[in-house]
């Protein structure tokens, strides 16, 4: 069995978003792109080894991304957190600015320019690997 995170876009920007995400996260890559016609695509990609699918929906839905579901990234150090957070928050919306929230010495939560929510923090304290 293989579990992938699915990101459904309604604005034809699945490929653009996936390529941007891959460029931001070390150890990431686009695996396969399938054109769906009318400018849409399905992109299979990995972020630091974790599988994702970005899909352009041909049907417009009454819902979109919600911040309650996030891409959660544990970084090795504060510099890595700050770099990734600044890129993700650029043209997006900061939900929690970078700070020490107790469970991580450097943590932030932002929605990116595509509406996808990201939580990014140092892998220390409660966010350390189990």
C-alpha positions in Angstrom: 0.0 0.0 0.0 1.1 3.5 -0.7 -0.4 6.6 0.8 0.0 9.9 -1.1 -1.1 13.5 -0.2 -3.5 14.8 -2.8 -3.7 18.5 -3.6 -6.6 19.5 -5.9 -6.3 22.8 -7.7 -9.2 24.5 -9.3 -7.3 27.2 -11.2 -5.1 25.2 -13.6 -1.9 25.8 -11.5 -1.2 22.3 -10.2 2.0 21.9 -12.3 3.2 25.4 -11.4 2.6 24.8 -7.7 4.3 21.3 -7.8 7.3 22.6 -9.6 7.7 25.5 -7.1 7.3 23.1 -4.1 10.0 20.8 -5.5 12.3 23.7 -6.0 11.9 24.8 -2.3 12.4 21.5 -0.5 15.8 19.7 -0.8 15.6 16.1 -1.8 12.4 16.6 -3.8 11.5 15.9 -7.5 8.7 15.7 -10.0 8.1 12.1 -10.8 5.6 12.2 -13.6 3.3 14.7 -15.3 0.2 13.8 -17.2 -1.6 16.4 -19.3 -5.4 16.3 -18.7 -6.3 18.6 -21.6 -7.7 22.1 -21.4 -4.4 23.2 -19.7 -4.8 20.9 -16.7 -2.3 18.4 -15.4 -1.8 15.7 -12.8 1.7 15.9 -11.3 3.2 13.1 -9.2 6.0 14.4 -7.1 7.9 13.9 -3.8 8.9 16.4 -1.1 11.9 15.1 0.8 10.8 11.5 -0.2 7.1 12.0 0.7 4.7 11.3 -2.2 2.2 13.9 -3.4 -0.3 14.3 -6.3 -1.2 17.8 -7.6 -4.3 17.7 -9.8 -6.2 20.3 -11.8 -9.9 19.5 -11.3 -11.9 19.9 -14.5 -14.9 20.6 -12.3 -15.3 23.7 -10.2 -16.2 22.9 -6.6 -17.7 25.0 -3.8 -14.6 24.3 -1.6 -10.9 24.8 -1.8 -7.9 24.2 0.5 -8.3 24.6 4.2 -5.6 25.5 6.7 -6.7 22.6 9.0 -4.9 20.3 6.6 -1.2 21.2 6.3 2.1 20.1 4.8 4.1 19.8 8.0 7.9 20.2 7.7 10.4 19.5 10.4 13.6 21.3 9.7 17.1 20.6 11.1 17.8 24.1 12.2 16.4 27.6 12.5 18.1 28.9 9.4 16.4 26.2 7.3 13.0 27.0 8.9 13.4 30.7 8.2 14.4 30.2 4.6 11.5 27.9 3.8 9.0 29.9 5.8 9.9 33.1 4.1 9.5 31.5 0.6 6.2 29.9 1.5 4.8 33.0 3.1 5.8 35.2 0.2 2.6 36.2 -1.5 0.7 34.1 1.0 -0.9 34.5 4.4 0.9 34.0 7.7 -1.3 32.2 10.3 1.4 32.0 13.0 4.5 34.1 12.6 7.9 32.5 13.2 8.5 32.3 17.0 9.2 30.0 19.9 5.9 28.4 20.7 7.2 25.9 23.3 6.9 22.7 21.2 9.5 24.0 18.8 12.2 26.7 19.2 11.3 28.1 15.8 7.9 27.5 14.2 5.6 29.2 11.8 2.4 28.5 9.9 1.5 30.0 6.6 -0.8 29.5 3.6 1.2 29.8 0.3 0.3 31.7 -2.8 -1.7 28.7 -4.0 -3.8 28.4 -0.8 -2.0 25.4 0.5 -1.2 25.5 4.3 2.3 24.8 5.6 3.5 24.3 9.2 7.3 24.6 9.4 9.4 24.2 12.5 12.7 23.0 14.0 12.8 19.3 14.8 13.4 19.9 18.5 11.3 19.6 21.6 7.9 18.0 20.8 8.6 18.2 17.1 11.7 15.9 17.4 11.6 12.5 15.7 9.9 10.0 18.0 
